Amino acid sequence: MLELLVWAFWSVFGAYSIWYFSQAETLQPVSIYDLTLTWELHKLQTGCNASRLNCLFAKNGEIVGFDCECGYRFLQKRILTQKANEYASRSIFADVLRARSSSQELGIHYSCIKEI
């Protein structure tokens, strides 16, 4: 009986490990230019008439997504075993806050920033 429990435990642990390393996701920082491109692509594909974003989502001081006025929510995710994008992993959050006019030049107008 004990041997059966040990085999069951290791089987469940193995299955969980395979899932964890192949399917589990984490949030990936996104650059302000990629954010603008993604929002413009969303507007083009869905016919969204939104003129601004409701919120930008941030994690650890880096932008990871946005919430559109139409209700569309975008979060940049990657699989845990996938290599992080070095360009996007640089912290640009402070630059966006300091240079709000430059983000508005790109067409991004937002009302709040939420920490995830």
N, C-alpha and C positions, 0 to 999 in steps of 0.2 A: 504494500500500500504506500509506504514512504517513497519507494522508488518511483512509483507512478506520479506522485506529487512533485518530485524533483524534476522528472521529465516534463511535466505540464508547466512548471515554473520556467524552465529553460526555454521551452517552446514559445511561451508567451513573451518572455524577455527577448528572444531572437526576433520574433515578429515585430515587436515594438521597436527594436533597434533598426530593423530594415525600414520601417515606416518613418522613423525619426530622421534618418540620414537621407532618405529619398523624397519625402513629401513635406516635412515640416518647413515652414516659411518664416522669414523675418522681414522687417521693414528695411528698405534700402533708401539712402538719401538720394535726392534728385536735384539737379542743378536748376537754376532759375530759367535757363533757356529751354531745357527739356520740359519743365513745367509749362512754360508758355506754349511750346509745340504741342504737348498733350492736350491742353485746354482748347487750342485752336482746332486740333483734329477732332476732338469731341464735338465741338460746335458744328464743324463741317459735316460729320457723319450723321449726327442726330438732328440737325436743323435747329439747334438750341439758339435762342435769341438773347441769352444772358449777356449782360454788359459788364458783369463783375463776378468775382468769386465770393462766396459767403465766408469761407474760412480757409486758411492754410493750416495744414497739420504738421506739427514738428515733433521730433523725438531726439532727445539729447542735443538740442540746439541746432538741428538740421531739418530742413524741409523734407517731408516724406510723402506729401499728397495734398489734395485740395477737395473742397466741397463746392460744387457749382450751385448757382441760384435755382436751377431746374431740378435739383435733388440728386444729381449724379455725384458719386463719391469715387475719387481715385486715390489709391494707396499703392505706392511702388513697393512691390514685394520681390523677394528672391528666395530660392531654396537654400537651406542652411549650408549645404555642401558646395554651393556655387560661389565663385570668387566675386568679391565686392568690386564694383566699379570705382577705380581710384579717383577719377575726376569728380564724380558725384560725392564721394566720401569726404572731400574737403569741406570744411564748415563754411557755408556761405550765408548762413542765417543772419549773422550780424551785419553782413554787407547789405542784405535785402532791407533790413530795418533802417540802416543808416542812409541808404540810397533809395529811398522809396520813390523818388522821382524817376530813377532809371527803371524800376520795375513798372511804373506807370507808362513809360515810353514803350515798353514791350507789350503793353496792353493788359497788364495784370493790375486790377484794382480789387482790393480785398477789405473786409471789414474787421476781421479778427484773426488771431493766430492761436490755435489750440494745441497744448502739449499733450501728446499721447502717452 
